[in-house]
Amino acid sequence: MNKLPLAKRVQIISMLCEGSSMRSISRVADVSINTVSKLLVDAGKACATFHDEHVRGVKARRVQVDEIWSFTYAKQKNVATAKAAPEEAGDTWTWTAIDAESKLIVSWLVGGRDSEYAMAFMDDLAGRLANRVQLTSDGHKAYLEAVEGAFGGDVDYAMLVKMYGAAPESARGRYSPAECIGARKERIEGSPDPKHVSTSYAERQNLTMRMQMRRFTRLTNGFSKKFENHMHMVAIYTVWYNFVKLHRAHKVTPAMAAGVSDRLMSMEDMAVMIDEAAPKPGKRGPYKTDKKAG
């Protein structure tokens, strides 16, 4: 079986992390789209495992959580009329939890935005933290039961509930967002410090995610056609963001700032990690046939 040179694999992974679409990567790297797709799957699985194993025992003080919207195959309102839409087509939400100090993405989850996903997300987050934290979320009600179930009373939890009005007259249009006219801080559990009740870092990380991944860009044809590929790309992005990308303020990676890594990873390290995680081809046995020699 032919294998791409390390430099070519590094080029493809780098372009994925820099927001290029799969077809543009295929053209620039001069490889087939199937090659890019296979590397995406292999890299996604390896990166998900790497994050699960290494982002543990995080000693954070303040954690912010948020959700970012995207869609798979078609927007939710168009799924009913879409041709051959898969079961997972429609709105796709990515839940993220970020350490406000190190900027480490502690936990992530791709799926729906209901209470079931909220509970799975909070259970995963709680299992990765080494100490009691101050937690801030937006006003999404699914967090209430999920935080209680995951942390019990061992958390200082507050909600930042934003209030919206109509879009300004000068900015009204098809894609004009509602105007945020205020926000209130609600203590839910423990004793959260009102000065640090904020989701600003989580929202800023979501902006980075939307700009770095073609699949999240609004008004584009680069959206995910398969839910699994969307999830694989988030896994790759998370390892790149945590372990490879230098944070401008810290001058080190978020993983190094959080103490979960002691070295700077390179894209070559990611490619080697993917190779090591890939299943090894088995030995080829003798050719078997049902025909009798005659």
C-alpha positions in Angstrom: 0.0 0.0 0.0 1.4 3.4 -1.0 1.9 5.9 1.8 2.2 9.6 1.5 5.6 11.2 2.5 5.7 12.8 5.9 6.0 16.3 4.3 2.9 15.8 2.3 0.9 14.6 5.3 2.1 17.6 7.3 1.0 19.9 4.5 -2.5 18.4 4.3 -3.0 18.5 8.1 -1.7 22.1 8.3 -4.1 23.2 5.5 -7.0 21.5 7.4 -6.0 23.5 10.5 -5.7 26.7 8.6 -9.2 26.5 7.3 -8.8 25.2 3.7 -11.6 23.2 2.2 -10.9 19.5 1.4 -11.2 20.1 -2.4 -8.8 23.0 -2.3 -6.3 20.9 -0.3 -6.7 18.2 -2.9 -5.8 20.6 -5.7 -2.9 22.3 -3.9 -1.3 19.2 -2.5 -2.0 17.3 -5.8 -3.6 14.3 -4.1 -7.1 12.8 -4.6 -10.0 14.0 -2.5 -10.3 10.4 -1.1 -6.7 10.7 0.2 -7.6 13.9 2.0 -10.8 12.4 3.4 -9.0 9.3 4.7 -6.3 11.4 6.4 -9.0 13.5 8.0 -10.7 10.4 9.5 -7.4 8.9 10.7 -6.2 12.2 12.1 -9.6 12.9 13.8 -9.6 9.5 15.6 -6.0 9.9 16.7 -6.5 13.4 18.0 -9.7 12.5 19.8 -7.8 9.8 21.6 -4.8 12.0 22.3 -7.0 14.7 23.8 -8.9 12.2 25.9 -5.7 10.7 27.4 -3.7 13.9 27.9 -6.1 16.6 29.0 -6.7 15.2 32.4 -6.2 16.5 35.9 -6.5 20.1 34.8 -5.9 22.6 37.6 -8.1 25.5 36.5 -9.6 28.2 38.6 -12.2 29.6 36.2 -13.9 27.7 33.4 -16.2 29.2 30.8 -18.5 27.1 28.6 -20.4 27.9 25.4 -21.9 26.4 22.3 -21.3 27.3 18.7 -23.7 26.5 15.8 -23.1 25.0 12.5 -24.9 22.5 10.3 -24.4 19.1 8.6 -25.6 18.5 5.0 -28.4 21.1 5.2 -29.8 23.7 7.6 -32.5 22.3 9.9 -35.2 24.2 8.1 -34.2 22.6 4.8 -33.7 19.0 5.9 -37.3 18.0 5.1 -36.9 19.0 1.5 -33.3 18.0 1.0 -32.5 15.1 -1.3 -31.2 12.0 0.4 -30.5 13.8 3.7 -28.8 11.5 6.2 -30.2 10.9 9.7 -27.7 13.3 11.3 -28.5 16.2 8.9 -29.4 19.6 10.3 -28.2 21.8 13.1 -24.9 20.7 14.7 -23.7 22.2 17.9 -20.2 22.2 19.3 -19.9 22.5 23.1 -16.6 23.9 24.4 -15.2 24.5 27.8 -12.1 26.8 28.1 -9.8 27.6 31.0 -10.1 31.3 31.4 -6.4 31.7 32.4 -4.5 29.2 30.2 -7.0 29.3 27.4 -6.9 25.5 27.2 -9.9 23.8 25.7 -10.6 21.4 28.5 -13.6 19.6 27.0 -15.6 19.5 23.7 -18.6 17.7 22.4 -20.4 17.7 19.0 -24.1 17.0 18.7 -27.4 18.5 19.6 -28.2 21.3 22.0 -30.6 19.4 24.3 -30.3 18.3 27.9 -28.9 14.9 27.0 -25.9 16.4 25.3 -25.5 19.0 28.1 -25.2 16.2 30.7 -22.7 14.3 28.7 -20.6 17.5 28.2 -20.7 18.4 31.8 -19.9 14.9 33.0 -16.8 14.9 30.7 -15.7 18.3 31.9 -16.0 17.4 35.6 -13.9 14.3 35.0 -11.0 16.3 33.5 -10.8 18.9 36.4 -8.5 18.3 39.4 -10.1 20.9 41.7 -13.2 23.0 42.4 -13.7 25.7 39.8 -15.8 28.8 39.2 -18.0 27.9 36.2 -19.8 30.4 33.9 -22.3 29.5 31.2 -24.8 31.4 29.2 -28.5 31.2 30.0 -29.2 27.9 28.3 -31.5 26.1 30.7 -30.1 22.6 29.9 -27.0 23.6 31.9 -28.9 23.8 35.2 -29.6 20.0 35.6 -26.4 19.1 33.8 -24.1 21.0 36.2 -26.0 19.8 39.2 -25.6 16.2 38.0 -21.9 16.4 37.2 -20.6 18.6 40.0 -23.2 18.4 42.7 -22.5 21.2 45.2 -18.7 21.1 44.4 -18.7 24.1 42.1 -19.1 27.9 42.1 -21.5 28.3 39.2 -23.1 31.4 37.7 -25.0 32.1 34.5 -24.5 35.2 32.3 -27.9 35.7 30.8 -27.9 38.1 27.9 -31.0 40.1 26.8 -31.6 40.9 23.2 -33.7 43.4 21.3 -34.4 43.9 17.6 -31.5 44.6 15.2 -30.8 48.3 14.7 -32.7 49.9 11.8 -29.5 50.8 10.0 -28.3 47.2 10.1 -31.5 45.3 9.4 -31.2 42.6 6.8 -31.6 38.9 6.2 -28.6 38.0 8.4 -28.7 40.8 10.9 -28.2 39.6 14.4 -30.4 40.8 17.3 -28.8 43.6 19.4 -27.6 42.7 22.9 -29.2 45.3 25.1 -27.9 44.0 28.4 -26.9 41.0 30.6 -27.5 39.9 34.1 -25.4 37.7 36.3 -27.3 34.9 38.2 -25.6 32.9 41.0 -26.7 29.3 40.7 -24.4 27.3 43.0 -21.7 28.1 45.5 -20.0 31.5 45.8 -18.9 32.6 42.3 -17.0 35.9 42.1 -19.2 38.4 40.3 -16.1 40.0 38.7 -15.3 36.8 36.9 -18.8 35.8 35.7 -18.1 36.0 32.0 -18.2 33.9 28.8 -15.9 36.3 26.8 -13.0 33.9 26.5 -15.3 31.0 25.4 -17.0 33.2 22.9 -13.6 34.5 21.5 -12.4 30.9 21.2 -15.6 30.1 19.3 -14.7 32.9 16.9 -11.3 31.4 16.4 -12.9 28.1 15.7 -15.3 29.6 13.2 -12.5 31.3 11.4 -10.0 28.4 11.4 -12.4 25.7 10.2 -14.0 26.0 6.8 -16.9 23.9 8.0 -18.0 26.6 10.5 -17.8 29.5 8.1 -21.2 31.1 7.4 -22.6 31.4 3.9 -20.2 28.9 2.3 -20.4 25.6 0.4 -17.6 24.2 2.6 -20.0 23.0 5.3 -19.8 19.4 6.6 -21.6 16.8 4.5 -21.1 14.1 7.1 -21.5 14.4 10.8 -18.5 12.1 11.4 -16.2 14.3 9.4 -17.3 17.4 11.3 -16.5 15.7 14.5 -13.1 14.6 13.2 -12.2 18.1 12.2 -13.1 19.5 15.6 -10.8 16.8 17.2 -7.9 17.8 15.0 -8.5 21.5 15.6 -8.6 21.0 19.4 -5.2 19.2 19.5 -3.7 21.9 17.2 -5.1 24.7 19.3 -4.1 23.2 22.6 -0.7 21.7 21.8 0.7 23.2 18.6 -0.5 26.8 18.3 1.4 29.4 20.4 -0.9 31.7 22.4 0.0 35.3 21.7 -0.3 36.4 25.3 1.4 33.4 27.0 4.1 32.8 24.4 3.5 29.1 24.9 0.7 26.7 24.0 -2.5 26.6 26.1 -1.5 23.0 27.1 1.9 24.2 28.4 0.3 27.1 30.2 -2.2 24.8 31.9 0.6 22.3 32.9 -0.7 19.3 31.0 2.3 19.4 28.5 5.9 20.3 29.0 6.9 20.8 25.3 5.8 22.5 22.1 4.3 20.0 19.6 4.9 20.5 15.9 2.8 19.5 12.9 5.3 16.8 12.3 4.6 15.4 15.8 0.9 15.4 14.9 1.6 13.4 11.7 3.8 10.9 13.6 1.1 10.5 16.3 -1.5 9.8 13.6 0.8 7.1 12.1 1.3 5.5 15.5 -2.4 5.4 16.2 -3.4 4.0 12.8 -4.1 0.2 12.7 -1.2 -1.8 11.3 -1.9 -3.9 8.2 -1.9 -7.6 8.9 0.2 -10.2 7.2 -0.9 -11.4 3.9 -1.7 -15.1 3.9 -1.5 -17.5 1.0 -4.0 -17.1 -1.8 -7.0 -19.4 -1.2 -9.3 -20.8 -3.8 -12.1 -23.3 -3.8 -11.0 -24.7 -7.2 -9.1 -27.9 -7.2 -5.9 -28.2 -9.0 -6.3 -30.4 -12.0 
